[in-house]
Amino acid sequence: MGRFEAVSAEATTLGASGDGADMFIKLGMMYSTGGDVPADYVSAHKWFNIAAMCGAKDAIRLRREIAELMSEAEIYAAQRAARDWLAR
């Protein structure tokens, strides 16, 4: 998780192009489905939230869908994680 996430995040400039949003959506999908990593809805929501901030309309829908599977505490944790990541 850490290495893929760090490399992808550092290689992408937030809002610079559609490529950044696409990478964040891919990360969200990876965590929501548990493909290459264990499923983690908090991380998935975080990446969909960041992709939505980059203007990806699909990310808004995906974030909403994953939120339906989460508790309020998990959603809060995901939002905090997105803010923390953006602050870095």
trRosetta pair geometry for C-beta under 8 A, 3 or more apart (Angstrom, degrees):
i j d omega theta_ij theta_ji phi_ij phi_ji
1 4 6.6 -75 -153 43 22 102
1 5 5.8 14 163 -14 65 121
1 37 5.1 84 -84 -126 92 140
1 43 7.9 -72 -156 -132 127 166
2 5 5.9 -66 -142 42 22 109
2 6 5.9 16 166 -17 65 113
3 6 6.0 -58 -141 38 26 107
3 7 6.2 21 163 -14 64 110
4 7 6.2 -59 -144 39 25 106
4 8 6.1 19 161 -14 63 114
4 36 7.5 79 -36 113 173 139
4 37 7.9 -140 49 -50 141 125
5 8 6.1 -63 -146 41 24 107
5 9 5.9 18 161 -17 64 115
5 27 6.7 90 -113 -137 79 130
6 9 5.9 -58 -139 40 26 108
6 10 6.1 18 165 -13 64 112
7 10 6.2 -62 -143 40 24 104
7 11 6.1 17 161 -16 62 116
8 11 6.0 -65 -146 39 25 108
8 12 6.3 7 162 -10 63 118
8 23 5.4 -179 -174 175 109 124
8 27 6.4 164 109 -68 155 121
9 12 6.2 -73 -147 41 26 103
9 85 7.2 -103 -142 -168 142 115
11 23 7.8 -159 83 -136 102 169
12 16 7.5 -169 -179 34 61 115
12 19 7.0 -149 -125 115 98 89
12 20 4.2 130 -175 -121 110 85
12 23 5.2 -143 -78 59 148 149
12 24 7.4 -176 130 -45 164 88
13 16 3.7 54 86 -23 110 136
13 17 7.8 67 65 10 95 80
13 20 6.2 -93 69 -79 46 139
14 20 6.1 163 -115 171 28 151
14 50 7.4 -92 -121 -174 109 100
14 53 7.3 -15 -168 108 114 113
14 54 6.3 -129 -164 -87 68 101
14 86 7.1 74 -95 -128 164 85
15 20 6.6 -57 -11 70 19 152
15 53 7.6 -71 -65 128 100 82
15 54 5.3 -152 -80 -127 57 75
15 55 7.3 92 -122 -6 78 107
16 19 7.8 -34 86 54 93 95
16 20 5.7 105 43 -27 83 135
17 20 5.9 122 61 -3 62 92
18 21 5.6 -56 -158 41 50 110
18 22 6.0 53 146 -25 75 106
18 54 8.0 132 -125 145 38 115
18 55 7.9 -80 -103 81 71 113
18 56 7.8 113 -148 -83 76 90
19 22 5.5 -56 -148 36 33 115
19 23 6.4 34 155 -21 66 103
20 23 5.9 -55 -152 33 30 109
20 24 6.5 26 153 -15 64 106
20 54 5.4 -151 101 -138 106 152
21 24 5.7 -56 -149 38 34 110
21 25 6.3 36 152 -20 67 104
21 51 4.7 98 -157 -154 73 79
21 54 3.8 -163 -79 101 96 130
21 55 6.2 -85 -75 61 151 72
21 56 3.8 164 177 -48 127 115
21 59 6.8 -114 -170 -27 100 138
22 25 5.7 -53 -148 35 32 111
22 26 6.4 35 151 -21 64 103
22 51 7.9 116 -48 -134 13 116
22 56 7.4 160 -63 -97 45 135
23 26 5.6 -51 -151 34 34 114
23 27 6.6 36 150 -19 65 102
24 27 5.6 -48 -150 34 35 113
24 28 6.4 38 150 -19 64 104
24 47 4.9 -174 -175 -175 76 84
24 48 7.4 154 142 -87 97 22
24 50 4.8 -131 -150 94 143 103
24 51 3.6 -175 99 -69 118 89
24 54 6.5 141 25 11 144 139
24 56 7.2 -171 72 9 111 148
24 59 7.0 14 106 -107 108 142
25 28 5.5 -53 -149 37 34 114
25 29 6.3 35 153 -19 67 104
25 47 7.3 165 -87 140 17 103
25 48 7.0 61 -114 -107 60 65
25 51 4.7 102 -58 -128 73 161
25 56 5.8 -138 -56 165 120 163
25 58 6.5 37 -123 92 142 114
25 59 5.5 -116 -90 -81 96 97
25 62 7.0 112 -141 30 91 161
26 29 5.7 -53 -146 37 31 111
26 30 6.3 37 153 -24 64 105
27 30 5.6 -52 -148 32 31 115
27 31 6.5 19 158 -8 65 107
27 43 7.8 -99 155 155 97 98
27 47 4.1 -143 97 -140 107 156
28 31 6.1 -63 -149 43 29 102
28 32 5.9 24 157 -19 67 113
28 43 8.0 -170 -115 128 52 68
28 44 4.8 86 -160 -161 67 66
28 45 7.5 104 -136 -56 105 12
28 46 7.8 -166 -97 70 88 55
28 47 3.7 -157 -63 91 80 109
28 48 4.1 101 -130 -54 153 78
28 51 6.4 -83 -14 -2 136 135
28 59 6.9 122 16 -132 164 91
28 62 6.1 97 130 130 139 137
28 63 7.7 -65 -152 -75 148 73
28 66 7.6 -124 -178 -26 106 156
29 32 5.7 -58 -136 39 29 108
29 33 6.0 5 171 0 67 114
29 35 7.5 22 130 -4 81 130
29 44 7.5 99 -60 -136 13 103
29 62 7.6 -63 -73 -156 77 148
30 33 6.8 -72 -143 46 18 93
30 35 5.2 -86 -139 45 65 111
30 36 5.7 -29 -157 36 113 98
30 37 6.1 61 150 25 102 105
30 44 7.9 -167 68 -99 53 88
31 34 7.5 29 -166 -70 29 47
31 37 6.3 -22 -97 77 64 122
31 39 6.7 101 173 -150 51 44
31 40 4.7 -60 -165 60 105 85
31 41 7.4 164 139 -83 100 18
31 43 4.1 -129 -148 96 158 107
31 44 3.8 -158 95 -65 105 79
31 47 6.6 133 23 16 131 131
32 39 6.8 14 178 -145 19 91
32 41 6.7 62 -115 -109 68 61
32 44 3.8 105 -62 -135 81 151
32 48 7.9 49 -49 -41 130 123
32 62 7.4 -116 -38 -180 166 107
32 66 5.5 -96 -116 -99 121 126
33 39 6.6 -118 115 -100 14 99
34 37 6.7 -108 -142 88 49 53
34 38 5.7 -16 -135 -167 99 30
34 39 3.3 -51 -60 -51 109 83
34 40 7.9 119 -88 -8 79 59
37 40 7.0 -41 123 3 114 112
39 44 7.8 -15 -166 -34 71 131
40 43 4.1 38 107 22 117 113
40 44 6.4 159 90 -18 62 86
41 44 5.3 -53 -141 38 36 115
41 45 6.1 38 159 -21 68 103
41 66 5.6 173 -152 180 92 105
41 69 5.9 -137 -120 97 148 110
41 70 5.1 -173 136 -80 137 107
41 74 6.2 28 96 165 113 138
41 78 7.6 -72 129 -70 70 136
42 45 6.0 -54 -149 35 27 110
42 46 6.5 32 150 -23 61 106
42 70 7.4 125 -74 -128 62 133
42 74 5.3 -118 -80 -167 93 88
42 77 5.2 -31 -139 101 128 114
42 78 4.6 -153 -156 -74 63 90
42 81 6.6 96 159 2 99 150
43 46 5.4 -50 -149 32 34 117
43 47 6.5 26 158 -13 67 104
43 78 7.5 -133 -50 -118 15 94
43 81 7.4 -86 -101 130 52 160
44 47 6.2 -61 -151 39 29 103
44 48 6.3 26 154 -15 66 109
44 66 5.2 -148 112 -144 121 159
44 78 7.9 -39 67 -127 55 134
45 48 5.7 -57 -144 41 31 110
45 49 6.1 37 154 -25 65 107
45 63 5.9 89 -143 -142 68 81
45 66 5.2 -157 -76 105 82 129
45 67 6.3 95 -116 -73 124 76
45 70 6.6 -12 -50 -34 145 161
45 74 7.6 118 12 142 151 91
45 75 6.6 -123 178 -122 165 60
45 78 3.6 7 90 -171 122 158
45 79 7.7 -51 133 -49 118 59
45 82 7.9 -93 121 -42 76 120
46 49 5.7 -59 -152 33 26 114
46 50 6.6 22 153 -15 63 105
46 78 4.8 -137 -55 -161 74 79
46 79 7.9 -153 -99 -66 70 20
46 81 4.4 -54 -103 97 135 117
46 82 4.6 -172 -148 -63 74 83
46 85 6.8 99 176 -2 119 142
47 50 5.6 -50 -145 37 36 110
47 51 6.3 38 153 -19 66 104
48 51 5.6 -53 -146 38 33 113
48 52 6.3 39 152 -24 65 103
48 59 4.7 170 -164 -166 70 85
48 60 7.9 161 165 -70 100 17
48 62 4.8 -141 -128 98 133 104
48 63 3.8 176 124 -73 126 86
48 66 6.5 156 8 24 155 137
49 52 5.6 -51 -150 32 30 114
49 53 6.7 32 150 -20 62 103
49 59 7.5 -169 -56 158 12 115
49 63 5.7 106 -67 -118 63 140
49 78 6.7 143 -14 146 138 101
49 79 6.7 174 -121 -107 166 59
49 82 4.3 -56 93 -95 133 160
50 53 5.6 -51 -153 33 35 114
50 54 6.8 32 148 -17 63 104
50 82 5.5 -161 -55 -142 85 102
50 85 6.6 -51 -80 92 136 134
50 86 6.9 -176 -113 -66 100 99
51 54 5.5 -58 -155 36 37 112
51 56 4.3 -36 159 41 94 138
51 58 7.9 -45 135 78 130 81
51 59 3.5 -171 100 -100 110 153
52 55 7.7 109 -178 -26 32 8
52 56 6.0 -87 -87 63 36 80
52 59 4.1 -146 -60 105 71 115
52 60 4.8 105 -121 -70 119 70
52 63 5.9 -42 -36 -12 138 145
53 82 7.9 148 -15 175 136 124
53 86 7.5 -27 96 -94 170 138
54 59 7.7 70 50 14 91 159
56 59 3.9 72 94 -5 110 115
56 60 7.5 179 102 -15 66 75
57 60 5.8 -43 -163 20 44 114
57 61 7.3 37 146 -10 66 100
58 61 5.8 -57 -159 39 42 109
58 62 6.1 38 148 -18 74 109
59 62 5.5 -55 -140 42 34 111
59 63 5.9 39 158 -24 68 105
60 63 5.9 -52 -146 34 26 111
60 64 6.5 27 153 -19 60 107
61 64 5.7 -57 -151 35 31 112
61 65 6.4 30 153 -20 66 106
62 65 5.6 -53 -147 35 33 112
62 66 6.4 26 158 -14 66 106
63 66 6.1 -58 -146 40 29 105
63 67 6.2 36 153 -27 63 109
64 67 5.6 -54 -148 31 29 116
64 68 7.1 38 152 -28 60 97
65 68 6.0 -48 -164 18 34 114
65 69 7.8 20 147 -8 59 103
66 69 5.9 -61 -165 36 45 109
66 70 6.6 37 143 -21 72 115
67 70 5.4 -66 -146 38 40 113
67 75 5.6 52 -137 -103 96 119
70 74 4.0 -126 -170 88 107 128
70 75 5.2 130 112 -54 130 81
70 78 7.3 -22 -164 -10 166 137
71 74 4.7 99 52 5 75 102
71 75 7.2 -138 95 -4 42 85
72 75 5.7 -54 -149 36 34 112
72 76 6.3 37 152 -21 66 105
73 76 5.6 -51 -148 35 32 114
73 77 6.4 34 152 -20 64 105
74 77 5.5 -52 -147 36 33 113
74 78 6.4 34 153 -20 65 104
75 78 5.7 -54 -149 36 32 112
75 79 6.4 32 153 -18 65 105
76 79 5.8 -56 -148 37 30 110
76 80 6.3 30 153 -18 64 107
77 80 5.7 -55 -147 38 30 111
77 81 6.2 34 153 -22 64 106
78 81 5.6 -52 -146 35 31 114
78 82 6.5 33 153 -20 63 103
79 82 5.7 -51 -150 33 32 112
79 83 6.5 31 152 -16 64 104
80 83 5.7 -54 -150 38 33 111
80 84 6.2 34 152 -19 66 107
81 84 5.7 -53 -144 38 30 112
81 85 6.2 32 155 -21 64 106
82 85 5.7 -53 -146 36 29 111
82 86 6.3 27 156 -16 64 108
83 86 5.8 -58 -148 39 30 109
83 87 6.2 31 154 -24 65 109
84 87 5.7 -56 -147 33 30 113
84 88 7.1 43 152 -35 61 93
85 88 6.0 -42 -163 9 36 114
